[in-house]
């Protein structure tokens, strides 16, 4: 997202979260994703997700037992200074 200056659950090339997760070889039975941009730290992004009904539902979903989180700095041409992605999963 930072490199191509977009903000979406769908990649600039049209891939969905499921497409991207499947490409890693992760065998899942449930998936969720939270994204955010512009937050300066983990505390602020987590507070933002908790305050959002849909994002909070992902965080509190007991069906998700594994999580991956990344924060990437924006580039000089990006709209935001940070891009966050949290993928939540339940393995098969």
Buried (B, 14 or more C-beta within 10 A) or exposed (E): BBEEBBBEEEBEEEEEBEEBBBEEEBEBEBBBBBBBBBBEEEEBBBEBBEEBEEBBEBBEEEEBEEEEEEBBEBEEEBEBEBBBBBBBBBEE
